Amino acid sequence: MTMLKQTSRTFYIPISSLDAGLKEAVTSAYLCMRAIDEIEDHEDLPDHLKIELLAGVHSAFQAEDIIDAIKKLLAPHKAVLPEVSMRLDEWLLLCPSTATPIIKQYIAKMSIEMSEWVQNGWSIHTEEDLDRYTYSVAGMVGEMLSELWLWHDGTESDRDKAIAFGRGLQAVNILRNKLEDGKRGVNFFPDGWGFKEMQQYTRRNLELADAYIADLKQGPALKFCKVPLALAHATVKLLAAGGNKLTRDAVLKIVSKVT
């Protein structure tokens, strides 16, 4: 939970209040994803090494001894990789054994798709390209969460809307981080798109995300999803008004309101 708090202000709050079992599963999933995300976004790693490591995670998650395979893959890079990445094996072990196959499936799939995006230089020219990218790094997360809700208490949910839930949250990040991404030579905006078009794309997905949680029954899944979605909507409004990042007080007020 200490690492979770260090790596995500948005998700620490809703994960902290989840039921026992589900809390460990979602924490495991989030930290595993953060571990590989930090490899993809690392400013000092050359692309060829990012590809090697991300493809290596994909292979490790299919090995007979996953933990040993992860350790052997990451150990030579301890000096450059962040702690959350180096402890990938610990995050997987945190997951309840009956939910581990879900986490393994999605982390393996996400890591290989991330390696492919690094390989093609995050080449995004059309909305279809953007859809494929946001699915790889976030829509897939929505899918995985839907499987975890079902695993935990049988909560059914719409997978397409679940993908939009993740995709919408990622689109908010793309809007907010455009200048920062540009400094590292990456542009996630399709050709000819400005802030207006990306904002429209973001809002379309957030509307589907609203429909996703409207269909959820009362329970931990609904309680969890309300928080990041409310923060995403508030951030889009702030960006449209010329701001950039919600203050800590604003975050706490939003969280208090939805919970």
LODOFI-886306 format. One record per residue: residue in three letters; x negated, y negated, z of N, C-alpha, C, O in turn. Coordinates in steps of 0.2 Angstrom, whole numbers, padded with zeros to 4 digits, always signed. Each point is the difference from the previous one (the first is absolute). Example, Ala and Ser with C-alpha at 12.3 -4.5 7.8 and 13.67 -1.06 7.14 Angstrom:
2
Ala-0066+0028+0039+0004-0006+0000-0004-0006+0000-0005+0001+0003;Ser+0007-0006-0007-0004-0006+0001+0004-0005+0003-0003-0006+0001;
This chain:
259
Met-0004+0006+0000+0004-0006+0000-0004-0006+0000+0002-0005-0003;Thr-0008+0005+0006-0005-0005+0000-0002-0002-0007+0000-0006-0002;Met-0002+0011-0002-0002-0001-0007+0006-0002-0004-0001-0005-0005;Leu+0007+0007+0006+0006-0002-0003+0001-0007+0001+0002-0004-0005;Lys-0002+0001+0011+0001-0007+0001-0006-0004-0003+0002-0006-0002;Gln-0008+0009+0001-0005-0004-0003+0001-0001-0007-0002-0005-0003;Thr+0005+0010+0000+0001+0000-0008+0007-0002-0002+0000-0001-0006;Ser+0005+0000+0010+0006-0002-0003+0005-0003+0005+0002+0003+0005;Arg-0002-0010-0005+0005-0003+0004+0007+0001-0002+0004+0001+0005;Thr-0003+0001-0011+0007+0001-0002+0003+0007+0002+0005+0000+0003;Phe-0009+0005-0003+0002+0007+0001-0001+0002+0007+0003+0005+0003;Tyr-0007-0008+0001-0002+0002+0007+0007-0001+0004+0001+0005+0004;Ile+0003-0010-0005+0006-0001+0005+0005+0006-0002+0002+0003+0005;Pro+0000-0002-0011+0005+0005-0001-0002+0007+0001+0003+0004+0003;Ile-0010-0003-0004-0002+0007+0001-0001+0001+0008+0002+0006+0002;Ser-0003-0011+0002-0001+0001+0007+0006+0003+0003+0000+0003+0005;Ser+0006-0005-0008+0006+0001+0004+0004+0007-0003+0005+0001+0002;Leu-0009+0002-0007+0003+0007-0002+0000+0005+0005-0003+0000+0005;Asp+0008+0005-0006+0000+0006+0004-0006+0004+0000-0004+0000-0005;Ala+0003+0003+0010-0006+0005+0001+0000+0005-0006+0005+0002-0002;Gly-0011-0001-0001+0000+0005-0005+0000-0004-0007-0004+0000-0004;Leu+0010-0004+0003+0000-0004-0006-0005-0006+0001-0003-0002-0005;Lys+0002+0000+0011-0005-0006+0001-0007+0003-0002-0004-0004-0004;Glu+0002+0010+0006-0006+0003-0002-0001+0001-0008-0005-0001-0003;Ala+0010+0003+0000+0000+0002-0007+0000-0007-0004-0004+0000-0005;Val+0007-0005+0007+0000-0006-0004-0007-0003+0001-0003-0003-0004;Thr+0001+0003+0010-0007-0003+0002-0005+0003-0004-0004-0003-0003;Ser+0004+0010+0003-0005+0004-0004+0001-0002-0008-0005-0001-0003;Ala+0011+0001+0001+0001-0002-0007-0003-0007-0002-0004-0001-0005;Tyr+0006-0004+0009-0003-0007-0001-0007+0000+0000-0003-0003-0004;Leu+0000+0006+0010-0008-0001+0000-0003+0004-0005-0006-0002-0002;Cys+0008+0007+0000-0003+0004-0006+0001-0004-0006-0005-0001-0004;Met+0010-0002+0003+0001-0005-0006-0004-0006+0000-0003-0002-0005;Arg+0002-0001+0011-0004-0005+0001-0008+0001-0001-0003-0004-0003;Ala+0002+0010+0005-0007+0003-0001-0002+0000-0007-0006-0002-0002;Ile+0010+0004-0003-0002+0001-0007+0001-0007-0003-0003-0002-0005;Asp+0008-0002+0008+0001-0007-0003-0006-0004+0001-0002-0004-0004;Glu-0001+0005+0010-0006-0004+0001-0006+0002-0004-0004-0004-0002;Ile+0004+0010-0001-0005+0002-0005+0001-0003-0006-0004-0003-0004;Glu+0011+0003+0001+0002-0003-0006-0002-0008+0000-0002-0002-0005;Asp+0003-0001+0011+0000-0007+0000-0007-0003+0002-0001-0006+0001;His-0004+0011+0001-0006-0002+0003-0004-0005-0005-0001+0002-0006;Glu-0001-0007+0009-0004-0006-0004-0007+0002-0002-0002-0002-0005;Asp-0001+0007+0009-0007+0001-0001-0001+0007-0004-0006+0001-0002;Leu+0011+0003+0002-0001+0007-0003+0000-0001-0008+0005-0003-0002;Pro-0010+0006-0001+0001+0000-0008+0006+0004-0002+0001+0005+0003;Asp+0001-0007-0009+0006+0004-0002-0001+0008-0001+0004+0004+0002;His-0010-0003-0004-0001+0008-0001+0000+0003+0006+0002+0006+0001;Leu-0004-0009+0005+0000+0003+0006+0007+0001+0003+0002+0004+0003;Lys+0002-0010-0004+0007+0000+0002+0004+0006-0004+0004+0004+0004;Ile-0005-0003-0010+0003+0006-0004-0002+0006+0003+0004+0005+0001;Glu-0011-0004+0000-0003+0006+0003+0004+0002+0007+0002+0006+0001;Leu-0002-0011+0003+0003+0001+0007+0008+0001+0000+0002+0005+0003;Leu+0001-0008-0007+0007+0001-0001+0002+0006-0003+0005+0004+0002;Ala-0008-0002-0007+0001+0007-0003-0003+0005+0005+0003+0006+0000;Gly-0008-0007+0004-0002+0004+0005+0005+0002+0005+0001+0005+0003;Val+0003-0011-0001+0005+0001+0005+0005+0005-0003+0003+0004+0004;His-0001-0006-0010+0005+0005-0003-0002+0007+0000+0004+0004+0002;Ser-0010-0003-0003-0003+0007+0000+0000+0003+0007+0002+0006+0001;Ala-0004-0010+0004-0001+0002+0007+0007+0002+0003+0001+0004+0004;Phe+0004-0008-0006+0007+0002+0002+0003+0006-0003+0005+0002+0002;Gln-0008+0001-0006+0002+0006-0003-0005+0006+0002+0001+0006-0002;Ala-0006-0008+0006-0005+0005+0002+0003+0005+0005+0005-0002+0004;Glu-0008+0008-0003+0002+0004+0005-0001-0003+0007+0004+0001+0005;Asp-0010-0004-0004-0002-0003+0006+0000-0008-0001-0005-0003-0002;Ile+0011+0000+0002+0001-0007-0001-0005-0004+0004-0003-0005-0003;Ile+0003+0006+0009-0003-0004+0005-0008+0000-0001-0003-0006-0001;Asp+0000+0012-0001-0007+0000-0001-0001-0003-0007-0005-0004-0001;Ala+0009+0005-0004-0001-0003-0006+0000-0008+0000-0004-0003-0003;Ile+0009+0000+0007+0000-0007+0001-0007-0003+0003-0003-0005-0002;Lys+0001+0009+0008-0006-0002+0003-0006+0000-0005-0004-0005+0000;Lys+0003+0010-0004-0005+0000-0004+0000-0005-0005-0005-0002-0003;Leu+0011+0000+0000+0001-0005-0005-0002-0007+0003-0004-0003-0004;Leu+0006+0002+0010-0001-0007+0002-0006-0001+0004-0002-0006+0000;Ala-0001+0011+0003-0006-0001+0004-0006-0004-0003-0002-0004+0004;Pro+0001+0005-0010-0006-0004-0003+0002-0007-0001-0005-0004-0001;His+0011+0001+0002+0002-0007-0001+0002-0003+0006+0003-0005+0000;Lys-0006+0007+0006+0002-0002+0007-0002-0008+0000+0004-0004+0004;Ala-0009+0003-0007-0003-0007+0001+0004-0006-0004+0000-0005+0002;Val+0004+0008-0007+0004-0005-0004+0007+0000+0001+0004-0005-0001;Leu-0001+0011+0003+0007+0001+0000+0003-0003+0007-0004+0001+0005;Pro+0010-0004-0005+0002-0002+0007+0003+0006+0004+0000+0006-0003;Glu+0000-0007+0009+0002+0005+0005+0006+0004-0002+0001+0006+0001;Val+0004-0010-0003+0007+0003-0002-0001+0006-0005+0004+0005-0001;Ser-0009-0007-0004-0001+0005-0005-0004+0006+0002+0001+0006-0001;Met-0006-0007+0005-0005+0005+0003+0004+0005+0004-0002+0006+0001;Arg+0008-0008+0002+0003+0004+0005+0007+0003-0003+0004+0002+0003;Leu-0005-0001-0010+0006+0003-0004+0002+0007+0003+0006+0001+0000;Asp-0011+0003+0002+0001+0006+0002+0004+0000+0007+0005+0004+0001;Glu-0006-0009+0003+0003-0001+0006+0008-0001-0001+0004+0002+0004;Trp-0003-0007-0009+0007-0002-0001+0004+0006-0003+0006+0000+0002;Leu-0009+0004-0006+0004+0006-0002+0001+0005+0006+0006+0003+0000;Leu-0010-0002+0004+0001+0004+0006+0005-0002+0005+0003+0003+0004;Leu-0002-0010-0004+0005-0003+0004+0007+0002-0002+0005+0000+0004;Cys-0004+0002-0010+0007+0002-0003+0002+0007+0003-0003+0004+0000;Pro+0010-0004+0002+0003+0006+0002-0001+0005-0005+0001-0001-0006;Ser-0003+0008+0007-0002+0005-0005+0006+0001-0005-0002+0001-0006;Thr+0008-0002+0008+0006+0002-0004+0001-0006-0006+0003+0001-0005;Ala-0006-0007+0007+0000-0006-0005-0006+0000-0004+0000-0004-0004;Thr-0005+0007+0006-0007-0001-0003+0001+0002-0008-0004-0004-0003;Pro+0007+0009+0001+0001+0001-0007+0002-0006-0004-0002-0002-0006;Ile+0007-0002+0009+0003-0006-0003-0006-0005-0001-0001-0003-0005;Ile-0003+0002+0010-0005-0005+0000-0006+0002-0005-0002-0004-0004;Lys+0001+0010+0004-0006+0002-0004+0002-0001-0007-0004-0002-0004;Gln+0010+0004+0002+0003-0001-0007-0001-0007-0003-0002-0001-0005;Tyr+0004-0004+0010+0001-0007-0003-0007-0003+0000-0002-0004-0004;Ile-0002+0006+0009-0007-0003+0001-0004+0002-0006-0004-0004-0003;Ala+0004+0010+0001-0003+0003-0005+0002-0003-0007-0004-0002-0004;Lys+0010+0001+0003+0003-0003-0006-0002-0007+0000-0002-0003-0006;Met+0003-0001+0011-0002-0007+0000-0007-0001-0001-0002-0005-0004;Ser-0003+0009+0007-0007-0001-0001-0002+0001-0007-0004-0004-0003;Ile+0007+0009+0000-0002+0001-0007+0002-0005-0005-0003-0002-0005;Glu+0009-0001+0006+0003-0005-0004-0004-0007+0002-0001-0003-0005;Met-0001+0002+0011-0004-0006+0001-0007+0001-0004-0002-0005-0002;Ser-0001+0011+0002-0006+0001-0003+0001-0002-0008-0005-0003-0003;Glu+0011+0005+0001+0001-0002-0008+0001-0007-0001-0002-0003-0005;Trp+0005-0001+0010+0001-0007-0001-0007-0003+0001-0001-0005-0004;Val-0004+0007+0008-0006-0003+0000-0004+0001-0006-0003-0004-0003;Gln+0004+0010+0000-0003+0002-0006+0002-0004-0006-0004-0002-0004;Asn+0010+0000+0004+0002-0004-0006+0000-0008+0002+0003-0004-0004;Gly-0006+0003+0009-0001-0007+0002+0007-0004+0002+0000-0006-0001;Trp+0004+0010+0004+0007-0003+0002+0003-0004-0006+0002-0005+0001;Ser-0002+0008-0007+0002-0003-0006+0008+0000+0000+0003+0005-0001;Ile+0000-0011+0002+0007-0001+0000+0002-0005-0005-0002-0006+0001;His+0005+0008-0006+0002-0005-0005+0008-0001-0001+0002-0005-0002;Thr+0002+0010+0004+0007+0000+0000+0003+0002+0006-0003+0002+0005;Glu+0010-0003-0005+0004+0001+0006-0001+0008+0002+0000+0002+0006;Glu+0000+0002-0011-0001+0007+0000-0006+0002+0004+0000+0004+0004;Asp-0006-0008-0006-0006+0002+0003+0001-0002+0008-0003+0003+0004;Leu+0006-0009-0003+0001-0002+0007+0004+0005+0004-0002+0001+0006;Asp+0007+0002-0009+0004+0005+0003-0004+0006+0002+0001+0003+0006;Arg-0005-0001-0011-0005+0006+0002-0004-0002+0005-0002+0005+0005;Tyr-0001-0011-0005-0005-0001+0006+0003-0001+0007-0002+0003+0004;Thr+0008-0006-0004+0003-0001+0006+0003+0006+0003+0001+0001+0006;Tyr+0001+0004-0011+0002+0007+0002-0006+0003+0003+0000+0003+0006;Ser-0006-0003-0009-0006+0004+0003-0002-0002+0007-0002+0004+0004;Val+0003-0011-0003-0003-0002+0007+0005-0002+0005-0001-0001+0006;Ala+0008+0001-0008+0005-0001+0005+0007+0003-0001+0003+0002+0005;Gly-0001-0001-0011+0006+0003-0002+0000+0007+0003+0005+0003+0002;Met-0011+0000-0003-0001+0007+0002+0000+0000+0008+0002+0006+0003;Val-0003-0011+0000+0000+0000+0008+0008+0000+0002+0002+0004+0004;Gly+0002-0007-0008+0007+0000+0001+0003+0007-0001+0004+0002+0004;Glu-0007+0001-0009+0002+0007-0001-0002+0005+0006+0004+0004+0003;Met-0010-0005-0001-0002+0004+0006+0004-0002+0006+0001+0005+0004;Leu+0000-0011-0003+0004-0001+0006+0007+0003+0000+0002+0002+0005;Ser+0001-0002-0011+0006+0004-0001+0000+0007+0002+0004+0003+0003;Glu-0010+0000-0005-0001+0007+0002-0001+0001+0008+0002+0005+0003;Leu-0005-0010+0000-0001+0000+0007+0006-0001+0004+0001+0003+0005;Trp+0004-0007-0008+0006-0001+0004+0004+0007-0001+0003+0002+0005;Leu-0003+0001-0010+0003+0006-0001-0003+0005+0004+0004+0004+0003;Trp-0010-0003-0002-0004+0004+0004+0002-0001+0007+0001+0005+0004;His+0000-0011-0002+0001-0001+0007+0007+0001+0003+0000+0004+0005;Asp+0005-0006-0008+0006+0001+0002+0006+0001-0005+0006-0001+0001;Gly-0009+0003-0007+0005+0001-0006+0003-0006-0003+0005+0001-0004;Thr-0008-0007+0005+0003-0006-0003-0001+0000-0007-0006+0001-0003;Glu+0011-0001-0001+0000+0000-0007-0001-0007-0003+0002-0005+0003;Ser-0006+0004-0009+0000-0007-0002-0002+0000-0008-0001+0006-0002;Asp+0003-0011-0001-0001-0001-0007-0008-0001-0002-0002-0005+0002;Arg+0000+0010-0006-0008+0000-0001-0001-0006-0005-0006-0003+0001;Asp+0010+0002-0006-0002-0006-0004+0000-0007+0003-0004-0004-0001;Lys+0009+0004+0006+0000-0006+0004-0006-0001+0005-0002-0005+0002;Ala+0000+0011+0000-0005+0001+0005-0007-0003-0004-0004-0003+0003;Ile+0004+0005-0009-0006-0002-0004+0000-0008-0001-0005-0003+0001;Ala+0011+0000-0002+0001-0007+0000-0002-0003+0006-0002-0006+0000;Phe+0004+0009+0006-0002-0003+0006-0008-0001+0001-0002-0005+0002;Gly-0001+0011-0004-0008-0001+0000-0002-0005-0005-0005-0004+0002;Arg+0008+0005-0008-0003-0005-0005+0002-0007+0001-0004-0004-0001;Gly+0009+0002+0005+0002-0007+0001-0005-0002+0005-0002-0006+0000;Leu+0000+0010+0005-0005-0003+0005-0006-0001-0003-0004-0005+0002;Gln+0002+0009-0007-0007-0001-0003+0000-0006-0004-0004-0003-0001;Ala+0010+0002-0003+0001-0006-0004-0001-0006+0004-0003-0005-0002;Val+0005+0005+0008-0001-0006+0005-0007-0001+0001-0002-0006-0001;Asn-0002+0011+0002-0007-0001+0001-0003-0002-0006-0005-0004+0000;Ile+0007+0006-0006-0003-0002-0007+0001-0008+0000-0004-0004-0002;Leu+0010+0002+0003+0002-0007+0000-0005-0004+0005-0003-0005-0002;Arg+0003+0007+0008-0004-0003+0005-0007-0001-0001-0004-0004+0002;Asn+0001+0010-0005-0007+0001-0001-0003-0002-0007-0006+0002-0001;Lys+0010-0005-0003-0002-0002-0007-0007-0003+0000-0005+0002-0004;Leu+0004-0007+0007-0007-0004+0000-0005+0005+0003-0006+0000-0003;Glu+0007+0003+0008-0005+0005+0003-0002+0005-0005-0006+0002+0000;Asp+0011+0001-0003-0001+0006-0005-0004-0003-0006-0005+0003-0002;Gly+0007-0009+0000-0004-0003-0005-0007-0001+0001-0005+0000-0004;Lys+0003-0002+0010-0007-0001+0002-0004+0007-0001-0006-0001-0001;Arg+0009+0006+0002-0003+0007-0001+0001+0003-0007-0002+0005-0001;Gly+0004-0010-0003+0001+0002-0007+0006+0005-0002+0000+0003-0005;Val+0005-0003+0009+0006+0004-0001+0006-0004-0001+0001-0005+0004;Asn+0003+0006-0009+0007-0003-0001+0005+0005-0001+0000+0004-0005;Phe+0005-0004+0010+0005+0005-0001+0007-0003-0003+0005+0003-0001;Phe-0006-0010-0002+0006-0003-0003-0001+0003-0007-0005-0001-0004;Pro+0011+0003+0001+0000+0002-0007-0001-0006-0005+0000-0006+0003;Asp-0002+0007-0009-0002-0005-0005+0006-0005+0000+0006+0002-0001;Gly-0007-0009+0001+0005-0005+0000+0004-0001+0006+0004-0004+0000;Trp-0005+0008+0005+0003-0001+0006-0003-0005+0005-0006-0001+0001;Gly+0010-0004+0002-0002-0004+0005+0004+0002+0007+0002+0005+0000;Phe-0003-0010+0004+0003+0001+0007+0008+0001-0001+0003+0005+0004;Lys+0000-0008-0008+0008+0001-0001+0001+0007-0002+0005+0003+0003;Glu-0008+0000-0008+0001+0007-0002-0001+0005+0005+0004+0005+0001;Met-0010-0006+0002-0002+0005+0006+0005-0001+0005+0002+0005+0004;Gln+0000-0011-0002+0005-0001+0005+0007+0004-0002+0003+0003+0005;Gln-0001-0004-0011+0006+0004-0002-0001+0007+0000+0005+0004+0003;Tyr-0010-0001-0005-0002+0007+0001+0001+0002+0007+0002+0005+0002;Thr-0005-0009+0003+0000+0002+0007+0007+0000+0003+0002+0004+0003;Arg+0002-0009-0005+0006-0001+0003+0005+0006-0003+0004+0003+0004;Arg-0005-0001-0010+0004+0006-0003-0002+0006+0004+0005+0004+0002;Asn-0011-0003+0000-0002+0006+0004+0003-0001+0007+0002+0005+0003;Leu-0003-0011+0000+0003+0000+0007+0007+0000+0000+0003+0002+0005;Glu+0001-0003-0010+0007+0001+0000+0002+0007+0000+0004+0002+0003;Leu-0008+0002-0007+0001+0007+0001-0002+0003+0006+0003+0005+0003;Ala-0008-0008+0000-0002+0002+0007+0005-0001+0005+0001+0003+0005;Asp+0003-0009-0006+0005-0002+0005+0006+0006-0001+0003+0002+0005;Ala-0002+0000-0011+0005+0005-0002-0003+0007+0004+0004+0004+0002;Tyr-0010-0003-0003-0003+0006+0003+0002+0001+0008+0002+0005+0002;Ile-0004-0011+0001+0001+0001+0008+0008-0001+0001+0002+0002+0006;Ala+0002-0005-0010+0007+0000+0001+0003+0007+0000+0005+0001+0003;Asp-0008+0003-0007+0002+0007+0000-0002+0005+0006+0003+0005+0001;Leu-0008-0008+0003-0003+0005+0005+0005+0000+0006+0003-0005+0002;Lys-0003+0011+0001+0005+0000+0006-0004-0003+0006-0006-0001-0001;Gln+0010-0001+0006-0003-0002+0006-0006+0005+0003+0002+0005+0001;Gly-0007-0008+0000-0006+0004+0003-0007-0003-0001+0000-0005-0002;Pro-0005+0009+0003-0007-0002+0000-0002-0003-0007-0003-0005-0001;Ala+0006+0008-0005-0002-0002-0006+0002-0007-0002-0003-0004-0002;Leu+0010+0003+0004+0003-0007-0001-0004-0005+0004-0002-0005-0003;Lys+0001+0007+0009-0003-0005+0005-0007-0002-0003-0003-0005+0001;Phe-0001+0010-0003-0007-0001-0003+0001-0004-0006-0004-0005+0000;Cys+0008+0006-0005+0000-0003-0006+0002-0007+0000-0002-0005-0004;Lys+0006+0003+0009+0003-0007+0000-0006-0005+0001+0000-0006-0002;Val-0005+0008+0006-0005-0005+0002-0005-0002-0006+0000-0006-0001;Pro-0003+0010-0002-0004-0002-0006+0004-0003-0006-0003-0004-0003;Leu+0009+0006+0003+0004-0003-0006+0002-0007+0002+0000-0004-0004;Ala+0002+0003+0010+0001-0007+0003-0006-0005-0001+0001-0005-0002;Leu-0006+0008+0004-0007-0004-0001-0001-0001-0007-0003-0006-0002;Ala+0004+0010-0003-0001+0000-0007+0004-0006-0003-0002-0004-0003;His+0009+0004+0005+0005-0005-0002-0003-0007+0002+0000-0005-0003;Ala-0002+0005+0010-0002-0007+0002-0006-0002-0003-0001-0006-0001;Thr-0004+0010-0001-0006-0002-0003+0001-0002-0007-0003-0005-0002;Val+0008+0008-0002+0002-0003-0006+0003-0007+0000-0002-0004-0004;Lys+0006+0003+0009+0003-0007+0001-0006-0005+0001+0000-0005-0002;Leu-0004+0007+0007-0006-0004+0002-0004-0002-0007-0002-0005+0000;Leu+0000+0011-0004-0004-0002-0006+0003-0004-0005-0003-0004-0003;Ala+0010+0005+0003+0004-0005-0005+0000-0007+0002+0000-0004-0004;Ala-0001+0003+0011+0000-0007+0003-0007-0003+0000-0001-0005+0002;Gly-0004+0009-0004-0007-0002-0001-0004+0002+0006-0006-0002+0001;Gly+0008+0007+0004-0004+0002+0005-0003+0007-0002+0000+0001-0006;Asn-0004+0002+0011-0003+0006-0002+0001+0006+0004+0001+0005-0002;Lys-0002-0007+0009+0000+0006+0005+0005-0002+0006-0001-0005+0003;Leu+0005+0010-0001+0004-0002+0006-0004+0000+0006-0005+0003+0001;Thr+0007-0008+0003-0004-0001+0007+0002+0006+0004+0005+0003-0001;Arg-0009-0002+0006+0001+0005+0005+0007-0001+0004+0004+0005+0001;Asp-0002-0011+0000+0006-0002+0003+0006+0002-0004+0005+0002+0002;Ala-0006-0004-0009+0005+0002-0005+0001+0007+0000+0006+0002-0001;Val-0011+0002+0001+0001+0007-0001+0003+0003+0006+0005+0004+0000;Leu-0006-0007+0006+0003+0003+0006+0007-0002+0000+0004+0004+0003;Lys-0002-0010-0005+0007-0002+0000+0004+0005-0005+0006+0002+0002;Ile-0009-0001-0008+0004+0004-0005+0000+0007+0003+0006+0003-0001;Val-0011+0000+0004+0001+0007+0003+0005+0000+0005+0004+0005+0001;Ser-0004-0010+0004+0005+0000+0005+0007+0000-0003+0004+0003+0003;Lys-0003-0007-0008+0007-0001-0003+0002+0007-0003+0006+0002+0001;Val-0010+0001-0004+0002+0007-0004+0000+0006+0005+0003+0005-0002;Thr-0006-0006+0008+0000+0006+0004+0004-0001+0006+0001+0004+0004;
